């Protein structure tokens, strides 16, 4: 079979959708099938190439709006030339990520015109934040227009979590099911336990018995990092440190008002981030962003790190009750502070929760399981 993945952005751009596309395409190739990835062009990258894993990548000319976050295909002869061989490749199924990109609308139109079976996989549980109320309203209006267009194409919709499927009903869309976000637990653990990995306590000059609270991700307001830092300052846990790995627009502001015991690590290589999770006593994501299913949840579970989060996409599926992890209703610093104190003082709960969550991960949220589901969908179209 030939599976074509449409992703507005792709590697070397690093993000949840980009990793989702890469890992599923990789598994399709490993299963003996052909995987094509169609994405927007970036300076210095070839228009077409085959990755070492055997994934065929095609890049179309695009305008890179919103600092590259919202690529828009440039119509014309160059676009047709870039993708001519794609549409003639005998595609059995086209997987389109996600519903609101212009490239998604373009792909759905082409699939309809050419009779190619297509599915749209969505990754969010809310409207894309645009920075201010007027832009937020404009963005939401556009998303509804895009969803209405896709509904009129012969495509099926899937979500990376049940929460995403529920959000799709906001647009009058009935999801056909889930194609979960996932990780490869063994690969994560190989990085986390690398012999030459970073010992974060030694690197930061912390004692061996310091308890580590970890936050991973882009430093944007919606991720709740300012509230987490405030909560840590309120809790003032003994022999504990809060390590924040990630960069973004809040980095400079947070650096100026950092309480004692908080370490802003900036951009951190992926392998070192996994080592950080492996060595930590708690992973914390107090997000109020429209997460579909944060990959960091799954990585923390693979590394044996218990989770404290706000309710978001996928959290209830990975953490069905309090014996698996803690879910708060919102990123209130006072509640966060109480939860941090309680979790740090309960080693028995942390050990049990980490074990149960890791087992649930292995049973439901691996790329092998998700790729099998994808190939089943392709076979039935």
NUKETI-948931 format. One record per residue (C-alpha): residue number from 1; x, y negated, z. Coordinates in Angstrom, 1 decimal. Each point is the difference from the previous one (the first is absolute). Layout:
<nodes>
+-----+--------+--------+--------+
!   i !   east !  north !     up !
+-----+--------+--------+--------+
! NUM !      X !      Y !      Z !
...
+-----+--------+--------+--------+
</nodes>
This chain:
<nodes>
+-----+--------+--------+--------+
!   i !   east !  north !     up !
+-----+--------+--------+--------+
!   1 !    0.0 !    0.0 !    0.0 !
!   2 !    0.9 !   -3.6 !   -0.4 !
!   3 !   -0.9 !   -2.4 !    2.8 !
!   4 !    0.4 !   -3.8 !   -0.6 !
!   5 !    0.4 !   -2.3 !    3.0 !
!   6 !   -0.9 !   -3.7 !   -0.4 !
!   7 !    1.7 !   -2.1 !    2.7 !
!   8 !    0.3 !   -3.7 !   -0.3 !
!   9 !    3.3 !    0.2 !    1.9 !
!  10 !    2.4 !    2.9 !    0.3 !
!  11 !    3.5 !    0.8 !    1.1 !
!  12 !    2.4 !   -1.7 !    0.7 !
!  13 !   -2.7 !   -2.2 !    1.5 !
!  14 !   -0.7 !    1.7 !    3.3 !
!  15 !   -3.5 !    0.2 !    1.5 !
!  16 !   -2.7 !    2.4 !    0.9 !
!  17 !   -1.6 !    0.2 !   -3.4 !
!  18 !    3.4 !    0.3 !   -1.7 !
!  19 !    1.1 !    2.9 !    2.3 !
!  20 !   -3.5 !    1.6 !   -0.5 !
!  21 !    0.5 !    0.0 !   -3.8 !
!  22 !    3.5 !    1.2 !    0.2 !
!  23 !   -0.6 !    2.9 !    2.3 !
!  24 !   -3.1 !    1.3 !   -1.8 !
!  25 !    1.7 !   -0.3 !   -3.4 !
!  26 !    3.1 !    1.9 !    1.4 !
!  27 !   -2.3 !    2.8 !    1.3 !
!  28 !   -1.8 !    0.2 !   -3.4 !
!  29 !    3.4 !    0.5 !   -1.7 !
!  30 !    1.1 !    2.6 !    2.6 !
!  31 !   -3.2 !    1.9 !   -0.7 !
!  32 !    1.1 !    0.3 !   -3.7 !
!  33 !   -2.2 !   -2.7 !   -1.4 !
!  34 !    0.8 !   -3.4 !   -1.7 !
!  35 !   -0.2 !   -3.2 !    1.9 !
!  36 !   -0.1 !   -3.5 !   -1.6 !
!  37 !    0.1 !   -3.2 !    2.0 !
!  38 !   -1.2 !   -3.2 !   -1.6 !
!  39 !    1.0 !   -3.2 !    1.8 !
!  40 !    1.0 !   -3.6 !   -0.5 !
!  41 !    3.4 !   -1.0 !   -1.3 !
!  42 !    2.6 !   -1.5 !    2.2 !
!  43 !    3.2 !   -1.9 !   -1.0 !
!  44 !    2.9 !    2.3 !   -0.7 !
!  45 !   -2.0 !    3.2 !   -0.3 !
!  46 !   -0.5 !    2.0 !   -3.2 !
!  47 !   -3.4 !    0.1 !   -1.7 !
!  48 !    0.1 !    3.8 !    0.2 !
!  49 !    2.0 !    2.5 !    1.9 !
!  50 !   -0.1 !    3.5 !    1.6 !
!  51 !    0.9 !    0.1 !    3.6 !
!  52 !    2.3 !    2.7 !    1.5 !
!  53 !   -3.1 !    1.8 !    1.3 !
!  54 !   -1.4 !    0.2 !   -3.6 !
!  55 !   -2.6 !   -2.8 !    0.4 !
!  56 !   -0.5 !   -1.9 !   -3.3 !
!  57 !   -0.3 !   -3.7 !    0.8 !
!  58 !   -1.4 !   -2.6 !   -2.4 !
!  59 !    0.0 !   -3.7 !    0.7 !
!  60 !   -2.3 !   -2.5 !   -1.7 !
!  61 !    0.7 !   -3.8 !   -0.3 !
!  62 !   -1.7 !   -1.9 !    2.8 !
!  63 !   -0.3 !   -3.4 !    1.6 !
!  64 !    1.1 !    0.4 !    3.7 !
!  65 !   -2.5 !   -2.1 !    2.0 !
!  66 !    0.0 !   -0.4 !    3.8 !
!  67 !    3.8 !    0.5 !    0.2 !
!  68 !   -0.3 !    3.3 !   -1.9 !
!  69 !   -2.8 !    1.4 !    2.2 !
!  70 !   -2.6 !   -0.4 !   -2.8 !
!  71 !    1.3 !    1.0 !   -3.4 !
!  72 !   -2.2 !   -0.8 !   -3.0 !
!  73 !    0.6 !    1.8 !   -3.4 !
!  74 !    0.9 !   -2.3 !   -2.8 !
!  75 !   -2.4 !    0.8 !   -2.9 !
!  76 !    1.3 !    0.4 !   -3.5 !
!  77 !    2.3 !    2.0 !   -2.2 !
!  78 !    2.6 !    0.5 !    2.7 !
!  79 !   -2.5 !    1.6 !    2.4 !
!  80 !   -1.3 !    2.4 !   -2.7 !
!  81 !    3.5 !    1.0 !   -1.0 !
!  82 !    1.1 !    0.6 !    3.6 !
!  83 !   -2.9 !    2.4 !    0.6 !
!  84 !   -0.6 !    1.5 !   -3.4 !
!  85 !    1.7 !    3.3 !    0.8 !
!  86 !   -1.8 !    0.2 !    3.4 !
!  87 !   -3.5 !    0.0 !   -1.5 !
!  88 !    1.1 !    2.6 !   -2.6 !
!  89 !    1.5 !    2.3 !    2.7 !
!  90 !   -3.1 !    2.3 !    0.3 !
!  91 !   -0.9 !   -1.2 !    3.5 !
!  92 !   -2.1 !    2.3 !    2.0 !
!  93 !   -0.7 !   -2.4 !    2.8 !
!  94 !    0.8 !   -3.7 !    0.7 !
!  95 !    0.4 !   -1.0 !    3.6 !
!  96 !   -0.4 !   -3.7 !    0.4 !
!  97 !    1.3 !   -1.8 !    3.2 !
!  98 !   -2.0 !   -2.2 !    1.1 !
!  99 !   -3.3 !   -1.6 !   -0.8 !
! 100 !    0.9 !   -3.7 !   -0.1 !
! 101 !    3.1 !   -0.3 !   -2.3 !
! 102 !   -0.5 !   -1.2 !   -3.5 !
! 103 !    2.1 !    3.0 !   -1.2 !
! 104 !   -2.6 !    2.2 !    1.7 !
! 105 !   -2.8 !   -1.6 !   -2.1 !
! 106 !    2.1 !    0.3 !   -3.1 !
! 107 !    0.7 !    3.7 !    0.6 !
! 108 !   -3.6 !    0.7 !    0.7 !
! 109 !   -1.0 !   -1.7 !   -3.2 !
! 110 !    2.6 !    2.0 !   -2.0 !
! 111 !   -1.0 !    3.3 !    1.5 !
! 112 !   -3.7 !   -0.7 !   -0.8 !
! 113 !    0.9 !   -0.9 !   -3.6 !
! 114 !    2.2 !    3.1 !   -0.4 !
! 115 !   -2.2 !    2.5 !    1.9 !
! 116 !    2.7 !    0.6 !    2.7 !
! 117 !   -1.3 !    1.2 !    3.4 !
! 118 !    0.9 !   -2.6 !    2.6 !
! 119 !   -0.2 !   -0.4 !    3.8 !
! 120 !    0.6 !   -3.2 !    2.1 !
! 121 !    1.8 !    0.6 !    3.3 !
! 122 !   -0.6 !   -2.9 !    2.4 !
! 123 !    2.4 !   -0.9 !    2.9 !
! 124 !   -1.7 !   -2.7 !    2.1 !
! 125 !   -2.8 !   -0.5 !    2.4 !
! 126 !   -0.6 !   -3.7 !   -0.5 !
! 127 !    0.4 !   -2.9 !   -2.4 !
! 128 !    3.6 !   -1.0 !   -0.9 !
! 129 !    1.0 !   -2.9 !    2.2 !
! 130 !    0.9 !   -3.0 !   -2.0 !
! 131 !    1.2 !   -2.5 !    2.6 !
! 132 !   -2.9 !   -2.4 !    0.6 !
! 133 !   -3.8 !    0.1 !    0.1 !
! 134 !   -0.5 !   -1.4 !   -3.5 !
! 135 !    2.4 !    2.4 !   -1.7 !
! 136 !   -1.3 !    2.9 !    2.1 !
! 137 !   -3.5 !   -0.7 !   -1.3 !
! 138 !    1.3 !   -0.3 !   -3.6 !
! 139 !    1.9 !    3.2 !    0.4 !
! 140 !   -3.0 !    1.9 !    1.4 !
! 141 !   -2.2 !   -1.3 !   -2.9 !
! 142 !    2.6 !    1.3 !   -2.5 !
! 143 !    0.2 !    3.4 !    1.7 !
! 144 !   -3.8 !    0.4 !   -0.3 !
! 145 !    0.2 !   -0.9 !   -3.7 !
! 146 !    2.8 !    2.5 !   -0.5 !
! 147 !   -1.9 !    2.7 !    1.9 !
! 148 !   -3.1 !   -0.6 !   -2.1 !
! 149 !    2.1 !    0.3 !   -3.2 !
! 150 !    1.4 !    3.3 !    1.2 !
! 151 !   -3.4 !    1.4 !    1.1 !
! 152 !   -1.1 !   -0.4 !   -3.7 !
! 153 !    3.0 !    2.1 !   -1.1 !
! 154 !   -0.3 !    3.8 !    0.2 !
! 155 !    2.4 !    0.3 !    2.9 !
! 156 !   -0.3 !    1.7 !    3.4 !
! 157 !    1.2 !   -1.7 !    3.2 !
! 158 !    2.1 !    1.5 !    2.8 !
! 159 !    1.5 !   -1.5 !    3.2 !
! 160 !    3.2 !    0.7 !    1.8 !
! 161 !   -2.1 !    0.4 !    3.1 !
! 162 !   -3.7 !    0.3 !    1.0 !
! 163 !    0.1 !   -3.6 !    1.2 !
! 164 !    1.0 !   -1.0 !   -3.6 !
! 165 !   -2.9 !    2.0 !   -1.4 !
! 166 !   -2.4 !   -1.8 !    2.4 !
! 167 !    1.4 !   -3.4 !   -1.0 !
! 168 !   -0.7 !    0.9 !   -3.7 !
! 169 !   -3.7 !    0.0 !    0.8 !
! 170 !    0.4 !   -3.7 !    0.6 !
! 171 !    0.2 !   -0.3 !   -3.8 !
! 172 !   -2.8 !    2.4 !   -0.6 !
! 173 !    2.4 !    2.8 !   -0.8 !
! 174 !   -0.6 !    3.6 !    1.2 !
! 175 !    3.5 !    1.6 !    0.4 !
! 176 !    0.4 !    3.6 !   -1.3 !
! 177 !    2.4 !    0.9 !    2.8 !
! 178 !    3.4 !   -0.6 !    1.5 !
! 179 !    3.6 !    0.3 !   -1.4 !
! 180 !    1.8 !   -0.7 !    3.3 !
! 181 !    3.1 !   -1.9 !    0.5 !
! 182 !    2.7 !    2.4 !    1.1 !
! 183 !    3.7 !    0.6 !    0.7 !
! 184 !    2.4 !    2.9 !   -0.4 !
! 185 !    0.6 !    0.7 !    3.7 !
! 186 !    3.2 !    2.1 !   -0.6 !
! 187 !    1.6 !   -2.8 !   -2.1 !
! 188 !   -0.9 !   -2.6 !    2.7 !
! 189 !    1.6 !    2.1 !    2.7 !
! 190 !    3.1 !    0.6 !   -2.1 !
! 191 !    0.6 !   -3.7 !   -0.1 !
! 192 !   -1.0 !   -0.5 !    3.6 !
! 193 !    2.5 !    2.6 !    1.2 !
! 194 !    2.8 !   -0.8 !   -2.4 !
! 195 !    3.4 !    0.7 !    1.7 !
! 196 !    1.3 !   -3.4 !   -1.1 !
! 197 !   -3.2 !   -1.8 !    1.0 !
! 198 !   -0.1 !   -3.1 !    2.2 !
! 199 !   -0.2 !    0.3 !    3.7 !
! 200 !   -2.2 !   -3.0 !    0.6 !
! 201 !    0.6 !   -0.3 !    3.7 !
! 202 !    3.8 !    0.0 !   -0.5 !
! 203 !   -0.3 !   -2.5 !   -2.9 !
! 204 !   -2.0 !   -2.4 !    2.1 !
! 205 !    2.0 !    0.5 !    3.2 !
! 206 !   -2.9 !    1.6 !    1.9 !
! 207 !    0.3 !    2.6 !    2.7 !
! 208 !   -0.7 !    3.6 !   -1.0 !
! 209 !   -3.2 !    0.1 !    2.2 !
! 210 !   -1.5 !   -3.2 !   -1.7 !
! 211 !   -3.5 !    0.8 !   -1.3 !
! 212 !   -0.5 !   -1.2 !   -3.5 !
! 213 !   -3.2 !   -1.5 !   -1.4 !
! 214 !    0.2 !   -0.3 !   -3.8 !
! 215 !   -1.9 !   -2.0 !   -2.6 !
! 216 !    0.6 !    0.5 !   -3.7 !
! 217 !   -1.2 !   -2.1 !   -2.9 !
! 218 !   -0.2 !   -3.3 !   -1.7 !
! 219 !   -0.1 !   -3.0 !    2.3 !
! 220 !   -3.3 !   -1.5 !   -1.0 !
! 221 !   -2.7 !   -1.3 !    2.4 !
! 222 !   -2.4 !    2.8 !   -0.8 !
! 223 !    2.3 !    2.7 !    1.4 !
! 224 !   -0.4 !   -1.3 !    3.5 !
! 225 !    3.7 !   -0.3 !    0.9 !
! 226 !   -0.3 !   -3.4 !    1.8 !
! 227 !   -2.7 !    1.6 !    2.2 !
! 228 !    2.2 !    3.0 !    0.7 !
! 229 !    2.9 !   -2.2 !    1.0 !
! 230 !   -2.2 !   -2.0 !    2.3 !
! 231 !   -1.4 !    3.2 !    1.5 !
! 232 !    3.5 !    1.3 !    0.6 !
! 233 !    0.9 !   -3.2 !    1.8 !
! 234 !   -3.1 !    0.3 !    2.2 !
! 235 !    0.6 !    3.6 !    0.8 !
! 236 !    3.7 !   -0.4 !    0.8 !
! 237 !    0.6 !    3.7 !    0.1 !
! 238 !    3.2 !    1.1 !    1.8 !
! 239 !    2.8 !    1.6 !   -2.0 !
! 240 !   -1.9 !   -0.5 !   -3.3 !
! 241 !    0.6 !   -1.9 !   -3.2 !
! 242 !   -2.1 !   -1.0 !   -2.9 !
! 243 !    1.7 !    0.5 !   -3.4 !
! 244 !   -1.7 !   -1.7 !   -3.0 !
! 245 !    1.3 !    1.3 !   -3.3 !
! 246 !   -1.1 !   -2.0 !   -3.1 !
! 247 !    0.3 !   -3.3 !   -1.7 !
! 248 !   -2.5 !   -2.6 !   -1.2 !
! 249 !   -1.3 !   -3.5 !    0.4 !
! 250 !   -0.3 !    0.2 !    3.8 !
! 251 !    3.6 !    1.0 !    0.6 !
! 252 !    1.4 !   -3.5 !    0.6 !
! 253 !   -2.9 !   -1.0 !    2.2 !
! 254 !    0.2 !    3.1 !    2.1 !
! 255 !    3.8 !   -0.3 !    0.3 !
! 256 !   -0.4 !   -3.3 !    1.8 !
! 257 !   -2.3 !    1.2 !    2.7 !
! 258 !    1.2 !    3.5 !    0.8 !
! 259 !   -0.5 !    1.2 !    3.6 !
! 260 !    2.8 !    2.0 !    1.7 !
! 261 !    0.0 !    3.6 !   -1.1 !
! 262 !   -1.4 !   -0.7 !   -3.5 !
! 263 !    2.3 !    0.7 !   -3.0 !
! 264 !   -0.8 !   -1.2 !   -3.5 !
! 265 !    1.9 !    2.4 !   -2.2 !
! 266 !   -0.9 !   -1.5 !   -3.4 !
! 267 !   -0.1 !    2.0 !   -3.1 !
! 268 !    1.0 !    3.6 !    0.9 !
! 269 !    1.0 !    2.8 !   -2.3 !
! 270 !   -2.7 !    2.7 !   -0.2 !
! 271 !    2.3 !    2.7 !    1.5 !
! 272 !    0.9 !   -2.2 !    2.9 !
! 273 !   -3.7 !   -0.8 !    0.6 !
! 274 !   -0.8 !    3.7 !    0.2 !
! 275 !    2.9 !    0.4 !    2.5 !
! 276 !   -1.6 !   -2.8 !    2.0 !
! 277 !   -3.3 !    1.8 !    0.2 !
! 278 !    1.8 !    3.3 !    1.0 !
! 279 !    1.7 !   -1.7 !    2.9 !
! 280 !   -3.0 !   -2.1 !    1.2 !
! 281 !   -2.5 !    0.8 !    2.7 !
! 282 !   -2.9 !   -1.9 !   -1.8 !
! 283 !   -0.9 !   -1.3 !   -3.4 !
! 284 !   -2.4 !   -3.0 !    0.1 !
! 285 !   -2.0 !   -1.5 !   -2.8 !
! 286 !   -2.5 !   -2.5 !    1.3 !
! 287 !   -1.2 !   -1.0 !   -3.5 !
! 288 !   -3.1 !   -1.9 !   -1.0 !
! 289 !    0.9 !    0.4 !   -3.7 !
! 290 !   -2.2 !    2.0 !   -2.4 !
! 291 !    2.2 !    3.1 !    0.2 !
! 292 !   -1.0 !    3.0 !   -2.1 !
! 293 !    2.1 !    2.6 !    1.9 !
! 294 !    3.4 !   -1.4 !    1.2 !
! 295 !    2.9 !    2.3 !   -1.0 !
! 296 !    1.7 !   -1.0 !    3.2 !
! 297 !   -2.6 !    2.0 !    2.0 !
! 298 !    1.0 !    3.1 !   -1.9 !
! 299 !    3.7 !   -0.7 !    0.3 !
! 300 !   -0.3 !   -0.5 !    3.7 !
! 301 !   -1.9 !    3.3 !    0.3 !
! 302 !    2.7 !    1.8 !   -2.0 !
! 303 !    2.6 !   -1.5 !    2.3 !
! 304 !   -1.8 !    1.1 !    3.2 !
! 305 !   -0.7 !   -3.6 !    1.1 !
! 306 !   -3.4 !   -0.6 !    1.7 !
! 307 !   -2.2 !   -2.8 !   -1.4 !
! 308 !   -1.7 !   -3.0 !    1.4 !
! 309 !   -2.1 !   -2.0 !   -2.6 !
! 310 !   -3.1 !   -2.0 !   -0.6 !
! 311 !   -2.8 !    1.8 !   -1.9 !
! 312 !    0.8 !   -0.1 !   -3.7 !
! 313 !   -0.2 !    2.1 !   -3.1 !
! 314 !    1.1 !    3.6 !    0.7 !
! 315 !    0.6 !   -0.5 !    3.7 !
! 316 !   -3.1 !    2.0 !    1.0 !
! 317 !    0.9 !    2.8 !   -2.4 !
! 318 !    3.5 !    0.4 !    1.3 !
! 319 !   -0.9 !   -0.8 !    3.6 !
! 320 !   -3.5 !    1.5 !    0.5 !
! 321 !    0.0 !   -0.6 !    3.8 !
! 322 !    2.2 !   -1.4 !    2.8 !
! 323 !    1.9 !    3.2 !    0.4 !
! 324 !    1.6 !   -0.7 !   -3.4 !
! 325 !    0.6 !   -3.8 !    0.3 !
! 326 !   -1.3 !   -3.3 !    1.3 !
! 327 !   -2.3 !   -2.1 !   -2.1 !
! 328 !   -1.0 !   -3.5 !    1.1 !
! 329 !   -2.9 !   -2.0 !   -1.4 !
! 330 !    2.2 !   -3.0 !   -0.8 !
! 331 !    3.5 !   -1.6 !    0.5 !
! 332 !   -0.9 !   -1.8 !    3.3 !
! 333 !    3.4 !   -0.6 !    1.8 !
! 334 !   -1.5 !    0.7 !    3.4 !
! 335 !   -1.4 !    3.4 !   -1.0 !
! 336 !    3.2 !    0.8 !   -1.9 !
! 337 !    2.0 !   -0.8 !    3.1 !
! 338 !   -2.1 !    2.4 !    2.1 !
! 339 !    0.2 !    2.7 !   -2.6 !
! 340 !    3.8 !   -0.4 !   -0.3 !
! 341 !    0.5 !    0.3 !    3.7 !
! 342 !   -2.3 !    3.1 !    0.3 !
! 343 !    1.6 !    1.9 !   -2.9 !
! 344 !    3.6 !   -0.7 !    1.1 !
! 345 !   -0.7 !    1.3 !    3.5 !
! 346 !   -1.7 !    3.2 !   -1.3 !
! 347 !    2.7 !    2.2 !   -1.4 !
! 348 !   -2.2 !    3.1 !    0.1 !
! 349 !   -2.6 !   -1.7 !   -2.2 !
! 350 !    2.7 !   -1.2 !   -2.4 !
! 351 !    1.4 !    3.5 !   -0.4 !
! 352 !   -3.4 !    1.7 !   -0.5 !
! 353 !   -1.3 !   -2.7 !   -2.4 !
! 354 !    3.1 !    0.1 !   -2.2 !
! 355 !   -0.2 !    3.8 !   -0.2 !
! 356 !   -3.7 !    0.1 !   -0.9 !
! 357 !    0.3 !   -2.8 !   -2.6 !
! 358 !    2.9 !    1.6 !   -1.7 !
! 359 !   -2.0 !    3.2 !   -0.3 !
! 360 !   -2.9 !   -1.9 !   -1.5 !
! 361 !    2.3 !   -1.6 !   -2.4 !
! 362 !    1.3 !    3.3 !   -1.3 !
! 363 !   -3.5 !    1.4 !   -0.5 !
! 364 !   -1.5 !   -3.0 !   -1.8 !
! 365 !    2.3 !   -2.7 !   -1.2 !
! 366 !    2.9 !    1.4 !   -2.0 !
! 367 !    0.7 !   -0.8 !   -3.7 !
! 368 !   -0.3 !    3.7 !   -0.8 !
! 369 !   -3.6 !    0.1 !    1.3 !
! 370 !   -0.9 !   -3.3 !   -1.8 !
! 371 !    1.6 !    1.0 !   -3.3 !
! 372 !   -1.9 !    3.3 !    0.0 !
! 373 !   -3.2 !   -1.9 !    0.4 !
! 374 !    0.9 !   -2.4 !   -2.8 !
! 375 !    0.7 !    2.9 !   -2.4 !
! 376 !   -3.3 !    1.6 !    0.9 !
! 377 !   -1.7 !   -3.2 !   -0.9 !
! 378 !    1.8 !   -0.1 !   -3.3 !
! 379 !   -0.9 !    3.6 !   -0.8 !
! 380 !   -3.7 !   -0.8 !    0.5 !
! 381 !   -0.1 !   -3.0 !   -2.4 !
+-----+--------+--------+--------+
</nodes>
